[in-house]
Amino acid sequence: MQKTTGGIIEWLIPLAFVGTMSWLIWHLPAFLLDWIPYTSESLKGQVQAIYLESDITPNLGGIFGGHIDIIDLLALIISPILFVIGARTVRAAGIEYEGASRIDSAALFVGRVTMMMIAVMTTVMLYEVFMRYIVEKPTEWANEMTLWFASFVFLTSGFYAMQQRSHIRIFLLYDAVPRWLQKIFDTISTVLIVMFAFFLVYGSYKQVFVNKLYKWELYGSAFNPPIPATLQPMVLIVITLVAIQAVLNLIADWNKEPVIHTDEPDAEEIEILRKAVGQD
């Protein structure tokens, strides 16, 4: 029996996760100031000034005299709970590869979160068009906010694409060789992905997490969001997840029968597509 998908929980949980994580990322300097002591007073004062200027709830007051307020703490607690619930309740659509591991479920949920980010990004763009051309009062933040969300969409969709085996592949030579040689090709490509991820993280983690995140580097525009401080760490996080997923894909696909890839969908794919759009 085909599983039903598209329930309201599959919309609300990813959307709520986007909301709580957006709050956490925007207020991340509060956690840096309270939990990771700055040895340089000038750097601490710089990050503190940035945070005080961008704090959405300055009147709440920090917990125990610090910078983290009650909403920040709640967002920190709720975000991983939403992620676990989302990963456990997400259901693969008919045209999706579900997988059996926990990280497969996490990748599916990340795919749903990516969809929600696209919806939020589109809403921001529509709002800017309305304000600019109808009200004639353009915003200072919509363009950078759209760029920020689009960057996260690009990164998270890469993790989802790896889990779905939908990344770009050239099968001309792959389909022409026996299955044992295909396994060697798969192993080589996985090793290369893992090596690339390792050396990228090893070679740039200090530059990313110290010079960008810890110093809370800003974009430099009128809105001035922390795009460098947040996106560069996200690159390392996602490439690590992609490498882990590549290893899991290799293990999961090891004993599968060889598949001949063509541009034409087969009868099973056509039937899945028909069911996905509600045609019996």
N, C-alpha and C positions, 0 to 999 in steps of 0.2 A: 504494500500500500504506500502510495506517495505521501510524504510528510507535508503537512501544510506549513507554509511560511508566510511572513509578512504580517504577523500579529502585532498588536499595538505595543507589546513589550519590546519587540525588536526595533521599534522606533524610539521609544521613550528612554530605554536604558542607554543606548549609544549617545542620544542627544544630551541626557543628563551627564554622562561621562565627559562629553565635550565641554559642557558648562563648568563642571568642577575642575577639570584640568586647565581650562582657560583661566579660571580664577587663580589656581595654584601657580601657573607660569607667570601671570602678571604680578603676583605678590611674592615671587620667589626670593627677592632680596630680603624680605623679612626673615625667612628661614636662614639665609646666608648670614645675616647680621646676628641672629640669636644663637645659631647652632655651630657655625664655623667662625671662630674668632679671627678677626683681621689683625695681623701683626703691624700693619702700617696704619697709623692714625689718619693720614691724608686719604688713603684709599677707603678706609672705613667711612670717613666723612663724606667722600664722594658718592659712595653707594647709598649711604643713608639719605643724602640730599635727593638723589634720584628716586628713592623709595617714597620719601615724604611727599614729593611732588606728584607721584603717580598713584598713591594709595587711594583706593576707591572709598574706603570706610575709615577716614582719619579720626573720626570722633568716638570710635568704639574703645580705643585704648588697648594697649598690648597686654597679654596675659603675663602675670608676674613681672610687670614693669618692662617687658620686652617689646618687640615690634610685631610679633605674631598675635593677631586678635582671634576671637572666637570663631569667626567665619573662616579664617585661614585654617584653623585647626580642624573644623568640621569638614572642609573641602579635602584636607589631607587624609582624614579618616574615611570619608565616603568614597573617594575616587577608587582606591583598590577594591572596595566592596562592590562597587558598580562594575568594575572590570571582571571580577570573579563571577558575579551574577550574569553578566553579559556573555562571558565565554561559556558558561554552563547552559544558558538558555538559547543561544544562537542556533539556528537551524539552517543547514545548507539548502539552497534552492536547487531545483532540478538540474540546472546546468552547471552547478558548482561541484568541486571536489571536496568532500567532507574531511577525510582523513580520520585517523584513530587516536592520535596523541593529543595531550593537553595543549601543546603549542599550535596544533592544527586548529583547535577550537579558538585559541587566542587570536590566530591569524584571521579566522572568519569574523570574529568580533571586531578586530581592527579594520577589516573591510567595511563593516557596518558603520564604524566611527568615521571612516573616510567619507562615506556617503553623506553622513550628517554634516561633516565639515564642508563638503561641496554645497549642501543646501544653505548653510550659514553664510558661506562666501557669496553665493548667488544673491541672498537676501541683502547683504551689505552692498553689493554692486547695484541692485535695484534701488535701494535707499539713496545711494549717491546720485544715481541718474535723476531720481525724483527731486532731490534737494538742489541739484545743479541746474536742471533745465526747467523745472516747474516752479520751484520756490525761489530759484536763483540765489541760493545761499549754500554753496558747496562746502563740504566738510574738509577738515584737515587730516582726518584719520582713515577715511574709507579706502583710499588707494593702498596705503601701507598695510592696513588690516587685511585687505584682499590678498596682497602679496604674501603676507605672513601665513595666512591659511592655505594659500595655494602651495607654498613650500612644504608645509606639513602634509598636505594631500599627496604631493609628489613622492615624499619619503615613505609614508605609511602604505601607499598603494604598491610600492615596490615589494614590501614584505608580503602583502596579500597576493601579489602576482606570483611570487616564488612558491607560496603554498598551493596556489591553483595550477601550477605548471604552465602559466600563460605568458611567461617571459619569451622574448624573441629567441627562436632557435632555428638553425638551418639543418634540415633533415636529409639533404641530398646524399651525403656520404653515410650518415647514421642509419638510414633505412636500407642501405645496400649491403650491410655487413651482418654477420650472424649475431645472435643474442649475446654470446660470451664476449664478443668484441664491443658490443654496445655497452655492456657493463663496465668494460675498461674505459670507454669514452666517458661514461657517467662518473666513474670514480675520478678520472683526471680533472673533469670540469668541477667537481665538488671540491677536490683538493685545491684547485686554483682559487675558487671562491673563498675557501677558508684561509688560505695564505694571504690573499688580498685583504680580507677583513682583519686578520691578525696584524699585518704590517701597517695598515692604515691606522688602527687603534693604537698600536705600540708607538708609532712615529708621531702621532699628533695629539695624544690624550692630554699632554701637558699644555700645549698651545691652546687646545679647545677648552679644557676644564679650568685652567688657571687664568690664561690671558683673556679668554672670552667670557666664560660663565662666572667665574669668581669675581672678576672685575666688572661684570655686568655691562658689557659693551653695547652701546645703543646704535641705532640705525643712522642717526644724524639728520633726520628730516624734521618738519614742523611737528608732526605727531611723535616722532622719535621713539619708536618701539624697540625693545631689546631683541631685534632679529638676529644679529650675530651671536649674542649670548645664549640664545635658545636653539637656533637651527643647527649650529655646528655640533653641539653635543648630541642633538637628535640624529645627525648623520652617523655618528659612531654607534649609537644605540641601535639604529635600524640595520646598519650593515652587519652588526653582530647577530641580530635576530635572523637576518637573511642567511648568514652562514650556518647558523644552527638549523634553520629550516631546510637548507640544502642538504645537510647531513641526514636529517630525518626523511627527506624525500628519497634519498639514495637507498636508505634502509627499507622504506616502505615499498619501493618499486623494484627491489632487487630480484624478486622471484616472479615478477609479472611476465606474461607472454609478450613477445615482440608485437609492436603496433606499427602498421604502415600508415604514415601521415599523408593525407591528401588535402587539397583545398576544398573538396566537396564534402559537405556533412553527410554522414551515413544515416541509415533509416532510424537508428536509435536516437541519434542527436536531433533529428527532425521531430521525432515523437516527443522528446523532452522539451524542445522549444515550443511545440504546440500546447503541451500541458502548462508550460510556464506562462503563456499568454492567455490561458483559459479556453483553449479550443480542444475539444475532445475528438 
